[in-house]
């Protein structure tokens, strides 16, 4: 395996790990601080100094992060779109972009016969496969999108849990000496979550559309270089 391929594989692995581990850590830390207090968090940190426990805890947080992403994709995202707090990815607008049309023309030119029948996602996969730069940028934008969506989901769940417990069973909440009013905490949690959802949606759109422009630029430059090298 080449060094560049090895580095790319390691980077991809850590992106996947961090993208799920951070949201799971945010949710777990928030619930522990809200219900058990900072003392239990410190005790948990001491226990995680052992290698075996640390690996187990990291695996659990990784799984919890994927659960949060599933909750976002199947519950939170449709709710945001129905309430018009967030917009779905506009594939029709993406297909009307000049970079997409240009890429379609380049792919058609490579076909021996017949019209192109590939879908938008198929063509995006082609763009990612033929351009290393497009694949790198697409993964980076998708990583940021998933990270924002996962952390936003964690904050939303923490806010709902706090709101329910505060009004129905306040004894379940850890008693701090000085805390902001409950509505300030709820506004901060829900507001931050909404901002993260919007940021995640923006980066998702970039992840879906940017690879076409990068791949087009790379293909055009290669074609021009080959044409200029011909005597």
Secondary structure as the mmCIF struct_conf table of DSSP 4:
data_model
#
loop_
_struct_conf.conf_type_id
_struct_conf.id
_struct_conf.beg_label_comp_id
_struct_conf.beg_label_asym_id
_struct_conf.beg_label_seq_id
_struct_conf.end_label_comp_id
_struct_conf.end_label_asym_id
_struct_conf.end_label_seq_id
HELX_RH_AL_P HELX_RH_AL_P1 UNK A 3 UNK A 35
TURN_TY1_P TURN_TY1_P1 UNK A 36 UNK A 36
HELX_RH_AL_P HELX_RH_AL_P2 UNK A 38 UNK A 47
TURN_TY1_P TURN_TY1_P2 UNK A 48 UNK A 49
BEND BEND1 UNK A 50 UNK A 50
HELX_RH_AL_P HELX_RH_AL_P3 UNK A 51 UNK A 71
HELX_RH_PI_P HELX_RH_PI_P1 UNK A 72 UNK A 76
HELX_RH_AL_P HELX_RH_AL_P4 UNK A 77 UNK A 82
TURN_TY1_P TURN_TY1_P3 UNK A 83 UNK A 84
BEND BEND2 UNK A 85 UNK A 86
HELX_RH_AL_P HELX_RH_AL_P5 UNK A 91 UNK A 95
TURN_TY1_P TURN_TY1_P4 UNK A 96 UNK A 96
BEND BEND3 UNK A 97 UNK A 97
HELX_RH_AL_P HELX_RH_AL_P6 UNK A 98 UNK A 110
BEND BEND4 UNK A 112 UNK A 114
HELX_RH_AL_P HELX_RH_AL_P7 UNK A 120 UNK A 130
HELX_RH_AL_P HELX_RH_AL_P8 UNK A 132 UNK A 168
HELX_RH_3T_P HELX_RH_3T_P1 UNK A 170 UNK A 172
BEND BEND5 UNK A 173 UNK A 173
BEND BEND6 UNK A 177 UNK A 178
HELX_RH_AL_P HELX_RH_AL_P9 UNK A 182 UNK A 229
#
